[in-house]
């Protein structure tokens, strides 16, 4: 997270048991509140798979108590989306209701579960046929500069008067740190880049971090062609394919056209919840274990 350390006051925590790290909380601090790190797409409490529910209960109680001792009154905690967990991991959900956590935000992601038969709708396959007719080519590239400078940044500026969350320098630095987890796929027409996608890959999930194509995307079928290939070929052995959210206005609005496009590939809704917790409420965990 160092690449944007100038934007946040880091307050990440490491939690130990018998001198061994058993949990991490990537976090930043603002005044009397601590946040699941606002510079991360996801966040939440990261725990070892070996941690049992009784230990998690004690851990969470001590975490809240420790924060209260620092005069931090509130923790804003993003839950890790369930499809990133390698094992069932909803112990924290149980504890959150005990400490009277308030869910203050919900975002909706479009996710393909590969355990089900993936049926891509005919309207997306029409785009694939267009791309094949125009002889489009998909290449995985180590260099992210062409996609950022030619496609992504100009599109965001023109359509939304916005910039990518990551600059090309930042995403390049991240890829150097995680060369096997950040992957760039570009689409070419007659040797010219016309679109692409940046994928963040974990052991369970392929997550789409960026999608963009030039103004010819409907004529060429650029993105239908690309995602048909990514879903059916490149990441077919994953458990999940995560298109990311289609929300605006802090989750309060849904871009229905974007969500529909993702759903046509077989994706369905999975939610990301964020909670507000009073650190003093650790007292409600005192008599949980019997």
N, C-alpha and C positions, 0 to 999 in steps of 0.2 A: 504493500500500500504506500510505500515511500514516494512513489512518483507523484502523488498529489498531497504530500504531507503539509504543503503550505496552505491548503484549504481547510484543514481540520486540526483540532487539538486532540491528538490521539490519547485514548485512555483504555487501550486494549488490556485484557487481563488473562493471566495464566493461572489455572487452578490445579493444586497439587494434592496428591494423596500418597503418603509414605515416600515423599521426595520424587514422585513420578507425576508428570503432567497428565491429567485425566480429562481436562476440559479447557477450552479457549473461548474467550468472548471478544471478538474484534469489535472495538467500540471507540467512539469519540465523545467528548464532553462539551456541553454548552451550559454555562451557569450552574444551576443546581440540578441539571438533568444529564443523564448519560444515554447514548443512543447506540443501538446496533449500527455498526459503522456506516455512516451515510455516504461514504465513498465506494461502497460495495453494492453490486446488483442484488445480492442476497446477504444473509447475515444470520444472526442468531447464536445460540449456544452450541458449540461444537464439542461433542463428547466421544470418548472411546467406546467402541462397540461392547467392550467387556464390562462397562459400568452398569450395575444393577439399579433397580428402581429405588431401593432403600438408600443407596449411596447418592443417587441423583437428588433425592429429597434432602439429605443433609447438605449436599453441595449447594443446592439452590437456596436453602435457608441461610447458609453462611455467606453466599454471594450477596444476597439482599442486605444482610446484617452488616457486612463489610462496607457496602456502598453507603448505607445509612450512617455509619461511623465517620464517613468522609463528608457528611452533610449533603450528600446527593439524595434528593427527595424522591426522584422519579427515574425509572428506567423505561425506555421505549425499545421494545424487543421485537425484531422481525423474526418470525418463525422460518426455519429452513423448509422449502417446499418438500413434501413427503417423497416425491419421486427422485430426490437426490439421496435419500437414505438407502444404505445397502441392507439394513435390517429394519424391522418394525421399530419405530422410535418415537412413540407418542407419550412417553412418560412426562415430558415437560407440559404437554397439553393438560394432563391430569393435575399437575401442580399449579398451573396458571389459574385454574378455576378456584383452587383452594385459597390462593392469595388474592382473590377478587380482582384479577387482571381484567382490564377493559379492552375489548377489541375496538381499535379506533380507525383501522384501515384494512380493506380487503382488495387485493388486485386479482384479476383473473387471467390465467395463462392458458394457452391452447397447447395440449399435450397429446402426443400419440403414444399409446401403450401397445408395445409390440406383442404382448401376449394375446392380443385380439387380431383377427384377420383384418388387415388394412385394405380398405376399399377407397381408391381415389376416384372422385366423381368425374363424369364424362367431360364436364366443362374444363377441368384442369388437363385432362388428357388431350383435349383439342389444342391447348397451348403447346403441349409436348410435340404434337404432330406438326404444328407451325414451325417449331424450332428445328425439328428434323428436316423439314422441307428447306429451311434456310441454312442448313449445315452448321448449326451452332456447335461450339466445342466447349467442354468444361475442363478446366485445369486447376489443380491445387498448386498454390504459389506460396513461396516463403516470404516474398516481398509484398507488403500490404500497401505500399505507396500508390500504386496505380488505382486500386479500388478506392482508397481514401480521397485521392486528389482529383481523379477524373469522374468518379461516379457518386460516392457517398456525400462528400462535403458540398459539392455544387447542388445536389438534389435537396439536401436539408436546408441550405440557404435559400434556394428558390421557392421551395414549397412551404417551409415552415419558419423561415428567417431564423434558423437555429444552426448549431454546430454539433458534431458528434460528441458524445460524452467523453470519449478519448480522442486526443489529438493523434496524428499519425506517429509522432515521436513517442507518445505514451504507449500506444498499442504495440509499436515495434519493440519497445523496451519490455513490455509484458510478454510478448511472444518469445523473446530471447530467454526470458526466465522460465517460460513454460512452453517449450517448442513442440511438445507432443500433445498439449491440451488446447492450444489456440491454433486454429487451422483456417486458412483462407482459400475459398473456392471462387474462381472467376469464370465468367462466361464470355466467349469471344465470337465475333461475327466477322469473317474475312480478316482475321488477325487483329481486330480492334475490340477492346474491352467494352461490353455493353451492360454488364451487371455482375453481381456477386453476392456472397454471404460470408460472414465471419462466424465461425462456430467455436464455442467453448465446450470442450469435451471432458466429461468425468467418467468414472468407472461404470456408472449406470445410465448416463444421459448425454445426449448431444443437444446443447442449448444454442439457439440462434441469437447471437448478440447484435448483429447488424445485417439488414437486408436492403439492397437498393439496386435499381436498374435505370438505364437512361430512358428517354422518351419513346423509344421504339419497342418497349417491353411488350405491349399488347400485340403489335404487328409480328414480332419475332417469337413471342411465347417464352421470353427469357427466363422468368422466375418459375413458371410452371415446369419448364425443362430442368432447371437446376434442382428444384426441390423434389421432383419425382426421382431424380438420380440420387440425391443425398439420402432420401428416405428408403428407397428400395435397394440401393447398392452400397453406398459408403457406410451408412450407420445401421444397416439392417440387423446387426448382431447386438445392438444396444437394447436395454429394457424400455427406454423412453426417448422420444424425440420432442424437445421442448421448443416451440415457436416463440416463447416469451409472451409478455402481456400485450393486450390491445387497449389498455386503459389510458385515459387522460384525466386531468384535474384531480390528481391524487387518488385515483381509483374510483372516483364518483361518476365518471362517464366512460362509455364503451364505444370504441370505433367499430361499428357493426360491420362495415365493409371489410375491414382488415380481419376481424374475427371470422367472418364468413369464408374468406379466402383460405385461411388456415384450416378451418373445419372441413373444407372440401377435400383436404388431403387425409382426412380421417382423425383429425385432432378433436379433442373434447376438453371441457373446462376443468382446470384444477386451480384452487385458490391459494394465494399467499396471504397470511394473516399477520397483522402487526398489533402488538399489545402495549398498553400503558400500565405500569405497575408501581404502586407506592412501595418504596423500599421498606418502610416501617411494617409492612404487612408480613414480614418474615415470621412474626409471632404466630400467625395462623398455621405454621408448619410445626409448632412445638410438640403437638400431641398426635401427629399423624401416624407415626410408626408405633405399632402395639405388639 
